[in-house]
């Protein structure tokens, strides 16, 4: 893991000037994003310039410091985000994510359905970005709500909670990766502790809160968003046949052309052009292994660090296969084989899916890179050390400070990623005073703070509002409160683990 470079302060400014510089730099970012509607990438660049100029840093050194932060962050985080996006792209295009959702939902009903939706969302949320997960899950949620006559919020909130918790607390999502990189946390430890905190957080913010809010926010699935065809092709060569040779699905129904997936588009029921051969849905186990393989490899590395001596062959092997880049690359290769080639896609199509997953994350990569530059200017100007000294003298818990800073920036900008980047930069000097488990908890505290009270300046707020057909008030009562519950409950879990570790 590459951490941002610490350097001697580039200015001799006094404490008051540095505080003013930091406040004006952050205020510039907030105002540009929230009021000026400037893209966060540009806002972070301009904010870094304001911070450096007010702190008395020479213009050329501002540029050098910012560039160093960008390069270090992209090298440490950018590759992982790209590999994670490729896994998510193959899951989406192959129908693997759909197969997980469909299989679980088909076997669960009644009071267990919200719990199943939360579990499914958390599972497919491991490699998928929040927005992609929403696009994949919401049509299923709407259809299930209509078919089984369950209040939409009762299963919709658990699904959103599963996606949101994983997005904020568990690598390889951008926020947790940035916090880990900036603070120098151990990725394996952060992953393990993040999953431990995520379980009770998803339960409380998902099925428990969903059951409550469903009585107060009546929502109806928008007709325009309901799927018009079965979302999955369930036929394969192993299915039983009719006497006439037709294929039967898992329920014994005859498989029709609508069940076949167009190999060019990856969509079921679309016409298949001449020369194309119909593709079958991927096996459920292949989709599940694709999701879990990188996580398991990184967890094995963390276990090896605790249980094996440093110079043993087993420890060295686990260190290599559990390296985030290697673990995610293994997931990509596995997905290429079992979600791509084995399901009927040719090499050109698989390559197209991999490449097609990257443009969507260009904006995220730019924001993360600019955030790394902003963070480096903060550090090099001496603001980070100033905050660390103030926290020590005021006896403020680093975990509480990281959470509060992230909460403030999240509410002001609406961006969880910007909140994570900025908060991690401000509290990064405190990481040097903590042991490794505490540094991992600090990264998680920042992640929890970055999810606090999503409202009208957050794109996710409007995404949820439109998909579920809610009013602004209903969205605040459901989605915004759910995000706040995640932030508070997750941070409570961080504090409890801090007492134990």
Buried (B, 14 or more C-beta within 10 A) or exposed (E): BBBBEBBEBBBEBEEEBBBBBBEBBBBBBBBBBBEEEBBBBBBBBBBBBBBBBBBBBEEEBBBBBBEBBBBBBBEBBBBBBBBBBBBBBBBBBBBBBBBBBBBBBBEBEEEEBBBBBBBBBBBBBBBBBBBBBBBBBBBBBBBBBBEEEBBBBBBBBBBBBBBBBBBBBBBBBBBBBBBBBBBBBBBBBBBBBBBBBBEBBBBBBBBBBBBBBBEEBEBEBBEEBEEEEBBBBBBBEEBEEEEEEEBBBEEEEEBEEEBBBBBBEBEBBBEBEEEEEBBBBBBBEBBBBBBBBBBBBBBBBBEBBEEBEEEEEEBEBBBEBBBBEBBBBBBBEBBBBBBBEBBBBEEEBBEBBBEBBBEBBEEBBBBBBBBBBBBBBBBBBBBBBBBBEEBEEEEBBBBBBBBBBBBBBBBBBBBBBBBBBBBBBBBBBBBEEBEBBBBBBBBBBBBBBBBBBBBEBBEBBBBBBEBBBBEEEBBBBBBBBBBBBBBBBBBBBBBEBBEEE
